[in-house]
Amino acid sequence: MKHTTKMKHLVSLLFAAGVFSTNASAADAANYINIQPRSVTNNSASVSGDYSVAIGVNTVSEGLSALAIGSSANAKGGSSIAIGANAVSTDTSSTAFGEQAKANGYHATSLGAKSSASAIGATAVGTGALSTGGSATAVGVNANASATGATALGLGSAATNGNAIALGTKANASAGAAVAVGPNAKASGISSVATGANADAAGLGSVASGMSSNAAGGASVALGRGASATEDLSVALGALSTTEAAVGTTEATVNGVTYSGFAGTSPVATVSVGSEGSERTITNVAAGRITADSTDAINGSQLYQVASRSNGNALAINNLNNRMDDMEDDLRAGIAGATALAFLQRPNEAGKSLVSAAVGGFRDQQALAIGYARNSDNNKWSIKAGVGVNTRKDVNWGGSVGYQW
């Protein structure tokens, strides 16, 4: 057969080089080839599968078309390959390459000293790499992919749950569909993503991106070095930004005036762009809608317009206050003037005249009045007139005529 012919050509080349000799205890079957180092005569290689090859001390090739090369290498599965001292491939089309490498799953591949691929379609590449999940892939020294569809790439990386991905030295994705990328990155929440050195995404569906970022809240997002989103649904944007618990605001009191009727009074989370003592401004914000139920952000230009109108109102109110103050002073001065006029004297005898002066005051205003009065000769008629001036420089006057009987 063609396959047998190729095997024999390979053996002929090895013999021609003077490296191998035969000890054909099983060579009576035409399709078996038994080869061992010429320096070893007592520890025979063992071949029991059609078209299989075993090369090395205590080497065993049991599967159909299997290949075992190396001391104590063992290729048990059909079309399996075990190359390296104590390498073992036990299932169909499995491949183990390296000292103590093990490929124990169907179509499993293990490359590297002490590497192990022990599930269907599993791949382990690197010294000590371990792939135990179906179709899992572990690449790197001591990398570990231990669940179905898991992928671990990097020194000491670990993907230990279904479809988890860990990329980077000691990256760890321990939850289903979690992704950890970067040295020591850790994704322990289901469907979480951690990218960056020491990033940690622990919340369900959380995202931590940036060195030492932390997303502990469910569905939380932390973006930036050292950013931390610890509450569910919260967002921390920028280096060292931190979130706090959301607080609803139903009313506010400013200068004794209470405002209420706000929209959006029951927030479920917060978005933070800084931390206490390290606040940031937000620029390039579009003008938000201004309605009774709007929850849009308001930018500086909108506040400027409100402030401008408010300033105009304040000026008008201030002018009105000044006018009212003037009116109050005028009123007080008028009362003072009336008081002064009221205290002007009149004569007591018939046919007499009297000139008098009087003062009056009310609050902080004062007035001076001067008057003239006369009684008729028969004392039945009397007249009285006066004029006054107050501290507001206003003049008031009065006069009267009386008849008695």
C-alpha positions as CSV (number, residue, x, y, z in Angstrom):
1,M,0.0,0.0,0.0
2,K,1.1,3.6,-0.7
3,H,1.1,4.5,3.1
4,T,3.2,1.5,3.9
5,T,5.7,2.3,1.1
6,K,6.2,5.8,2.5
7,M,6.8,4.4,6.0
8,K,9.4,1.9,4.6
9,H,11.2,4.7,2.7
10,L,11.4,6.6,6.0
11,V,12.8,3.6,7.7
12,S,15.3,3.0,4.9
13,L,16.7,6.5,5.3
14,L,17.1,6.0,9.1
15,F,18.9,2.7,8.5
16,A,21.1,4.2,5.8
17,A,22.2,6.8,8.4
18,G,23.2,4.0,10.7
19,V,21.0,5.4,13.6
20,F,18.4,2.6,14.0
21,S,18.3,-1.2,13.8
22,T,15.5,-3.6,13.9
23,N,14.3,-6.1,16.5
24,A,11.3,-7.5,14.7
25,S,9.4,-9.6,17.2
26,A,6.2,-8.2,15.7
27,A,7.7,-7.7,12.2
28,D,6.1,-10.9,10.8
29,A,3.1,-8.8,9.9
30,A,3.8,-7.0,6.6
31,N,2.2,-3.7,7.8
32,Y,4.1,-3.3,11.1
33,I,7.4,-1.6,11.6
34,N,9.3,-1.9,14.8
35,I,12.3,0.5,15.3
36,Q,14.4,1.1,18.3
37,P,17.8,2.7,19.1
38,R,20.6,0.4,18.4
39,S,22.0,1.3,21.8
40,V,19.0,-0.4,23.4
41,T,18.4,-4.0,22.9
42,N,16.1,-5.1,25.7
43,N,13.4,-2.4,25.9
44,S,11.5,-2.9,22.6
45,A,9.2,-0.4,21.1
46,S,5.7,-1.7,20.6
47,V,3.6,-1.4,17.4
48,S,0.0,-2.8,17.2
49,G,-1.9,-0.6,14.8
50,D,-1.9,-0.8,11.0
51,Y,0.4,1.7,9.3
52,S,1.6,2.9,12.7
53,V,5.2,3.9,13.7
54,A,6.9,3.7,17.1
55,I,10.4,5.1,17.5
56,G,12.1,5.1,20.9
57,V,12.7,3.2,24.1
58,N,9.4,1.7,25.5
59,T,7.5,3.6,22.8
60,V,4.0,2.4,22.1
61,S,2.0,3.0,18.9
62,E,-1.4,1.3,19.2
63,G,-3.8,3.3,16.9
64,L,-4.3,2.9,13.2
65,S,-1.8,5.1,11.4
66,A,-0.5,6.3,14.7
67,L,2.9,7.8,15.3
68,A,4.9,7.6,18.6
69,I,8.4,9.1,18.8
70,G,10.4,9.4,22.0
71,S,11.1,7.4,25.2
72,S,7.8,5.9,26.5
73,A,5.8,7.9,24.1
74,N,2.3,6.4,23.5
75,A,0.0,7.0,20.5
76,K,-3.2,5.1,21.3
77,G,-5.8,6.8,19.1
78,G,-6.3,6.3,15.4
79,S,-4.2,8.8,13.4
80,S,-2.9,10.1,16.7
81,I,0.6,11.5,17.2
82,A,2.7,11.5,20.3
83,I,6.2,13.0,20.1
84,G,8.4,13.5,23.1
85,A,9.5,11.6,26.2
86,N,6.3,10.3,27.9
87,A,4.1,12.1,25.4
88,V,0.6,10.5,25.2
89,S,-2.2,10.9,22.6
90,T,-5.2,8.7,23.4
91,D,-8.0,9.7,21.1
92,T,-8.6,9.8,17.3
93,S,-6.6,12.5,15.5
94,S,-5.1,13.7,18.7
95,T,-1.6,15.2,18.8
96,A,0.8,15.4,21.8
97,F,4.1,17.1,21.1
98,G,6.6,17.7,24.0
99,E,7.9,16.0,27.1
100,Q,4.9,14.6,29.1
101,A,2.5,16.3,26.7
102,K,-1.0,14.8,26.8
103,A,-3.7,14.9,24.2
104,N,-6.7,12.9,25.5
105,G,-9.6,14.3,23.5
106,Y,-10.9,13.7,20.0
107,H,-8.9,16.0,17.6
108,A,-7.2,17.5,20.7
109,T,-3.8,19.1,20.3
110,S,-1.1,19.5,23.0
111,L,2.2,21.2,22.2
112,G,4.8,21.9,24.9
113,A,6.3,20.1,27.8
114,K,3.7,18.9,30.3
115,S,1.0,20.5,28.3
116,S,-2.5,18.8,28.3
117,A,-5.5,18.9,26.0
118,S,-8.2,16.6,27.4
119,A,-11.4,17.5,25.6
120,I,-12.9,17.3,22.1
121,G,-11.2,19.8,19.9
122,A,-9.1,21.2,22.8
123,T,-5.8,22.9,22.1
124,A,-3.0,23.5,24.6
125,V,0.2,25.2,23.5
126,G,3.1,26.0,25.8
127,T,4.9,24.5,28.8
128,G,2.3,23.4,31.3
129,A,-0.6,24.7,29.2
130,L,-3.9,23.1,30.2
131,S,-7.0,22.9,28.0
132,T,-9.8,20.8,29.5
133,G,-12.9,22.2,27.9
134,G,-14.5,21.3,24.6
135,S,-13.0,23.4,21.7
136,A,-11.1,25.3,24.4
137,T,-7.7,26.9,23.6
138,A,-4.8,27.5,26.1
139,V,-1.7,29.2,24.7
140,G,1.2,30.2,26.9
141,V,3.2,28.8,29.8
142,N,0.8,27.5,32.4
143,A,-2.2,28.9,30.5
144,N,-5.5,27.3,31.5
145,A,-8.7,27.0,29.5
146,S,-11.0,24.8,31.5
147,A,-14.5,25.3,30.0
148,T,-16.2,24.8,26.7
149,G,-15.2,27.4,24.1
150,A,-12.8,29.1,26.6
151,T,-9.7,30.8,25.4
152,A,-6.6,31.6,27.5
153,L,-3.6,33.3,25.9
154,G,-0.6,34.4,27.9
155,L,1.7,33.3,30.8
156,G,-0.5,32.0,33.6
157,S,-3.7,33.2,31.9
158,A,-7.0,31.5,32.9
159,A,-10.4,31.2,31.2
160,T,-12.4,29.0,33.5
161,N,-16.0,29.4,32.3
162,G,-17.9,28.8,29.1
163,N,-16.8,31.0,26.2
164,A,-14.6,33.1,28.5
165,I,-11.6,34.8,27.0
166,A,-8.4,35.7,28.9
167,L,-5.6,37.5,27.0
168,G,-2.4,38.6,28.8
169,T,0.0,37.5,31.5
170,K,-2.1,36.2,34.4
171,A,-5.3,37.5,32.9
172,N,-8.3,35.8,34.4
173,A,-11.8,35.4,33.0
174,S,-13.8,33.3,35.4
175,A,-17.4,33.8,34.4
176,G,-19.5,32.8,31.4
177,A,-18.7,34.9,28.3
178,A,-16.4,37.1,30.3
179,V,-13.4,38.8,28.7
180,A,-10.2,39.8,30.4
181,V,-7.4,41.5,28.4
182,G,-4.2,42.8,29.9
183,P,-1.7,41.7,32.6
184,N,-3.6,40.7,35.7
185,A,-6.9,41.8,34.2
186,K,-9.8,40.1,35.9
187,A,-13.4,39.6,34.6
188,S,-15.5,37.7,37.2
189,G,-19.0,38.9,36.2
190,I,-21.0,37.1,33.6
191,S,-20.5,38.7,30.2
192,S,-18.2,41.3,31.8
193,V,-15.2,42.9,30.1
194,A,-12.0,44.0,31.7
195,T,-9.3,45.6,29.5
196,G,-6.0,47.0,30.8
197,A,-3.4,46.0,33.4
198,N,-5.1,45.1,36.7
199,A,-8.5,46.1,35.4
200,D,-11.4,44.4,37.3
201,A,-14.9,43.8,36.0
202,A,-16.9,42.0,38.7
203,G,-20.5,43.1,38.0
204,L,-22.9,41.3,35.7
205,G,-22.4,42.7,32.2
206,S,-19.9,45.3,33.6
207,V,-17.1,47.0,31.6
208,A,-13.8,48.1,33.1
209,S,-11.3,49.7,30.7
210,G,-8.0,51.2,31.7
211,M,-5.2,50.4,34.1
212,S,-6.6,49.5,37.6
213,S,-10.1,50.4,36.6
214,N,-12.9,48.8,38.6
215,A,-16.5,48.0,37.6
216,A,-18.1,46.3,40.5
217,G,-21.7,47.3,40.0
218,G,-24.0,45.3,37.7
219,A,-24.0,46.7,34.2
220,S,-21.6,49.4,35.4
221,V,-19.0,51.1,33.2
222,A,-15.6,52.4,34.4
223,L,-13.4,54.0,31.7
224,G,-9.9,55.4,32.5
225,R,-7.0,54.7,34.7
226,G,-8.2,54.0,38.2
227,A,-11.9,54.8,37.3
228,S,-14.3,53.1,39.7
229,A,-18.0,52.4,39.1
230,T,-19.3,50.6,42.2
231,E,-23.1,51.0,41.9
232,D,-25.4,49.1,39.6
233,L,-25.8,50.9,36.2
234,S,-23.4,53.6,37.2
235,V,-20.8,55.1,34.8
236,A,-17.3,56.5,35.7
237,L,-15.7,58.4,32.9
238,G,-12.0,59.5,33.1
239,A,-9.0,58.7,35.1
240,L,-9.7,58.4,38.8
241,S,-13.4,59.1,38.4
242,T,-15.6,57.5,41.1
243,T,-19.4,57.0,41.4
244,E,-21.7,57.4,44.3
245,A,-25.2,56.3,45.0
246,A,-27.9,58.1,43.0
247,V,-29.9,60.7,45.0
248,G,-33.3,61.9,43.8
249,T,-34.3,65.6,44.2
250,T,-38.0,66.5,44.4
251,E,-37.6,70.1,45.6
252,A,-35.0,72.7,46.4
253,T,-35.0,75.8,48.6
254,V,-32.9,78.8,47.6
255,N,-32.9,82.0,49.7
256,G,-36.1,80.9,51.4
257,V,-37.9,80.1,48.2
258,T,-38.9,76.5,47.6
259,Y,-39.0,75.1,44.0
260,S,-40.7,71.8,43.1
261,G,-42.4,70.0,40.3
262,F,-39.1,68.6,38.8
263,A,-39.0,65.9,36.2
264,G,-36.7,62.8,36.6
265,T,-36.8,62.7,40.4
266,S,-36.1,59.0,40.7
267,P,-32.6,58.4,39.2
268,V,-31.5,54.8,39.0
269,A,-27.7,55.5,38.8
270,T,-25.2,58.3,38.3
271,V,-22.6,59.3,35.7
272,S,-19.4,60.7,37.2
273,V,-16.6,62.5,35.3
274,G,-14.3,63.1,38.3
275,S,-14.1,62.7,42.1
276,E,-14.2,64.8,45.1
277,G,-11.4,67.3,44.8
278,S,-10.7,66.3,41.2
279,E,-13.8,67.6,39.5
280,R,-14.0,68.2,35.7
281,T,-16.1,70.5,33.4
282,I,-18.1,69.1,30.6
283,T,-17.7,71.0,27.3
284,N,-19.4,71.0,23.9
285,V,-22.8,70.2,25.4
286,A,-25.7,70.9,23.0
287,A,-28.5,73.1,24.3
288,G,-31.0,70.9,26.1
289,R,-34.8,71.0,25.7
290,I,-36.5,73.3,28.2
291,T,-40.0,72.0,29.0
292,A,-41.9,71.1,32.1
293,D,-40.9,67.4,31.7
294,S,-37.5,67.8,30.1
295,T,-34.6,65.9,31.7
296,D,-32.0,67.2,29.2
297,A,-28.7,68.8,30.4
298,I,-28.6,72.6,30.2
299,N,-25.5,74.3,28.7
300,G,-23.8,77.6,29.7
301,S,-25.4,79.7,27.0
302,Q,-28.9,78.8,28.2
303,L,-28.0,79.7,31.7
304,Y,-26.5,83.0,30.4
305,Q,-29.8,83.9,28.8
306,V,-31.7,83.1,32.0
307,A,-29.2,85.2,34.0
308,S,-29.4,88.1,31.5
309,R,-33.2,88.2,31.8
310,S,-33.0,87.7,35.5
311,N,-30.5,90.6,35.7
312,G,-32.9,92.8,33.8
313,N,-35.7,91.8,36.1
314,A,-33.5,92.4,39.1
315,L,-32.7,95.9,37.9
316,A,-36.3,96.7,37.3
317,I,-37.2,95.4,40.8
318,N,-34.4,97.4,42.3
319,N,-35.6,100.6,40.5
320,L,-39.1,99.9,41.8
321,N,-37.8,99.4,45.3
322,N,-36.0,102.7,45.1
323,R,-39.2,104.4,43.9
324,M,-41.1,102.8,46.7
325,D,-38.5,104.0,49.2
326,D,-38.9,107.5,47.8
327,M,-42.6,107.3,48.1
328,E,-42.3,106.1,51.6
329,D,-40.1,109.0,52.5
330,D,-42.5,111.4,50.8
331,L,-45.4,109.9,52.7
332,R,-43.5,110.2,56.0
333,A,-42.6,113.8,55.2
334,G,-46.2,114.6,54.3
335,I,-47.4,113.2,57.6
336,A,-44.8,115.4,59.4
337,G,-46.0,118.5,57.4
338,A,-49.7,117.8,58.3
339,T,-48.7,117.4,61.9
340,A,-46.9,120.7,61.9
341,L,-49.9,122.5,60.3
342,A,-52.3,121.0,62.8
343,F,-50.3,122.4,65.7
344,L,-50.5,126.1,64.4
345,Q,-52.3,128.3,67.1
346,R,-55.3,130.6,66.8
347,P,-56.3,133.6,69.0
348,N,-58.6,133.2,71.9
349,E,-60.2,136.8,72.0
350,A,-62.5,138.7,69.7
351,G,-60.8,141.0,67.2
352,K,-57.4,139.5,67.8
353,S,-54.8,138.2,65.2
354,L,-52.1,135.5,65.8
355,V,-49.0,134.4,64.0
356,S,-47.6,131.1,65.1
357,A,-45.0,128.4,64.1
358,A,-45.1,124.7,64.6
359,V,-43.0,121.6,63.9
360,G,-44.0,118.1,63.2
361,G,-42.3,114.7,62.7
362,F,-43.0,111.2,61.5
363,R,-40.4,108.4,61.6
364,D,-37.3,109.9,60.0
365,Q,-38.9,112.9,58.4
366,Q,-39.6,116.4,59.9
367,A,-41.6,119.6,58.9
368,L,-41.9,123.3,59.8
369,A,-45.2,125.3,59.5
370,I,-46.0,129.0,59.9
371,G,-49.5,130.3,60.1
372,Y,-51.8,133.3,60.6
373,A,-55.2,133.3,62.4
374,R,-57.8,136.0,63.3
375,N,-61.1,136.3,65.2
376,S,-63.8,138.8,64.1
377,D,-64.7,141.7,66.4
378,N,-67.9,140.0,67.4
379,N,-66.0,136.7,67.9
380,K,-68.4,134.9,65.6
381,W,-66.1,134.5,62.6
382,S,-62.5,133.1,62.6
383,I,-60.0,132.5,59.8
384,K,-56.8,130.5,59.8
385,A,-54.1,129.8,57.2
386,G,-50.7,128.2,57.2
387,V,-47.8,126.9,55.1
388,G,-45.2,124.2,55.8
389,V,-42.1,122.7,54.4
390,N,-40.6,119.2,55.1
391,T,-37.2,117.5,54.9
392,R,-38.1,116.2,51.4
393,K,-38.4,119.9,50.4
394,D,-42.0,119.5,49.7
395,V,-44.4,122.5,50.6
396,N,-47.8,121.9,52.0
397,W,-50.4,124.5,53.0
398,G,-53.9,124.9,54.4
399,G,-56.6,127.4,55.4
400,S,-60.0,127.4,57.1
401,V,-62.9,129.8,57.9
402,G,-65.2,129.2,60.9
403,Y,-68.4,130.7,62.3
404,Q,-69.7,130.1,65.8
405,W,-73.0,131.0,67.4
